[in-house]
Amino acid sequence: MRVRIAGLHASDKKPVVGDDVVIKGYVQGYDEKKKIWQPLRTRVWVDVDGLNYGVIYTNPDGSFEFRYSSNVKGKKKIEFKAEGCKREIEIEFVDRKEKARVERIGTIAVMILILLLILLYLIMVMLKR
């Protein structure tokens, strides 16, 4: 049976050191007769930076959730393995100052985008006259 881990995403890819990050995903098996992917109830092995962290179990709908926290700043590679299939996600733990800086940059970028859209709208209105 073919198996895949899909929908893998983290609540925050740059959490603050000490904060929990929640990683969710789901496991599916391919039904050759029906030709569809179906939820798979199975075990999922979790490795953090190549070291075995433990086993979690999927829910009846194939979904799983893993909570992780680190007291050390830096990148962590978190790998999920289920029945011959594996997927990984990288999380970077940062300090509070760095997180605030990233959020400020994001806010400024959104504000600039909104201003550019307003400016473009005004230019289009002026050209129609």
N, C-alpha and C positions, 0 to 999 in steps of 0.2 A: 504494500500500500504506500502511495506517495503521501507525504506529510509536509505541511508548511506551517511556519509561524508567520502570522500576518498582523497588520495593524499595530505594530510596535511603536509606542510613543511614550514620551516622558512628560510629567507635569511641568518640569522645568529643566532645560538642558544646561543651565548655568545657575544652580542653586548656591546659596550661601553656605559656607562651611558650617556643619552642625545641623542644617535643616534637612528634613526628609524630602526625598524625591520619590514620586510614585511612577512606576513604569508599568504600563498595561499592554496587553496584546491578546491574541487568541491563536489557538492551534486548530488546524483543519486537516482532515484526511480526504483523499480523493476517492469517490465511489465510482469505480470503472463501469458498473452496470448502468447507473443513473447519469453518469458523466457530469457530476457536480461535486463541489467541495462541500463537505459537511463538518459540523463541529466535532471535535475529538476530545474525549475525556481521557487525559493521560497525565503523566508526570513530566515536569519541566525542570531540568537541571540548570542551576545558575552558577556561573563563574564570574568573579570580579578580578580583573587584571590577571587572568589565567589561573587563579586559585579557586577551587571548589567552594562555593558559598552555601550550597544546600539544594534542597528539592522543594518545589511548589507543585500544587495540583491544579489542573484546570477545573472550572465549573462545568455543569452539564452543557452550557452553551459554548464550551471550548475556550472561554475567556480566562485570563489569569491576571494577577496583580502582584507586583513586587515592590516593597518599600526598602529604600536604602538611604543611608546617611554616612557621611565621612567627616572626620575631624581634621582631615588633612587637605590643604589646598592643592588643586591639580586635577588632571584628567583621569577618569576611570573608564575602562572598557568593561561593559557588562554584557555577558554573552548568555543566551538562552538556547538550550538544546532539548529537542524532543524527538525521539524515535528516528534518529539519523539526520534530522534537520537542525540547522543552527542559524541564529540571527544575533546580531550584536548592535549595541547602541553605545555612544560615547557621551559621558556626562562630565562637565568641568565644574568642579567646586571652586568658588571664588570667595574673596573676603567681601565684607559689607560695602566698603568704599568702591570696589570695582563693580559690584552689582549696581550700586547707585549711579555710577558713571555710565554704564551700559543702558540703564533705563532712561537717563537724561538724554543720551544720544538718540535713542529710539523716539522719545517724545519730540525732540527737535526735528528729527527727520519727518515725522508725521505732520507736524505744524508746517514745515516747508512745503510738503506735498499738498496740503490743503490750500495754502496761499497760492501755489502755482496753479491749482485747479480753478480757484476764484479768478486769478489773473487771466487765465485762458478763456474763461467764460466771459469776462468783461471785454476782452479783445474780440471775441466772436460776436458779441452784441453790438460793439462799435462798428464792425465791418458790415453788418447787415443794414445799417442805416444808409 
